[in-house]
Amino acid sequence: MDKKYLRILAVLMVFILVLNLVLLATNQIKELFFWIVIAIAAFFGYVVIPKFKKSQN
């Protein structure tokens, strides 16, 4: 993957996490869904992104 796409992907994940936090604060989503989204984002950040970076080299 190109660095440009990785940066776009990272910005998209940050946007999703901020939106997730705002929705939780306004009681639009339940706490369980909030933590599921956080867990998916953590998995994505620690497992998927490094694999993309390795395949780029």
N, C-alpha and C positions, 0 to 999 in steps of 0.2 A: 504494500500500500504506500502511496505517496505521502510525504509529510503533510501536504496540504489537506488530504483527506483525514489524516489522523487528527489534525488540529480542528477540523470541522466536527469530527466525531466527539472530540473532547468538549468543545463548546456546546454541542447538542446535549451531552450528558449533564453538564453543569446546568443548562437551562431546565432540563427535566427535573433535576434535583431541587432547584430553587422553586419551580412550579409545585413540586411535591410538598415542599415545606409550606408554601403559601396555602395550598389546598388543605393541609392538615390544620394550619392555624385558623382557617375560616370554617372548620368543621365540615368540609365538603367531602373528605375521605376519612375512612376509619384508620386507626393506628396500625392495625395489622397490615393493611395495604401500604401504608407509609413505610413500614419496616421491610416489607417485601421488595419495594422499589429500591430502598437503600441497599439491601443485600444483593440485588441484581446489579446495581451500579458498582458495588465493591467487587463483585466477581468479574465484571466486565473490565474494571480498572486494573485488577491484579493478575488476571489470567489472559484475557483476550487481547488487550492492547500490547502487552509485551510480546505475544506471539506475532502480532502484526509487525512490530518493530524488528523482530528477528528475521521474518521473511523478507523484510525490506532490504536487509544488508546482503 
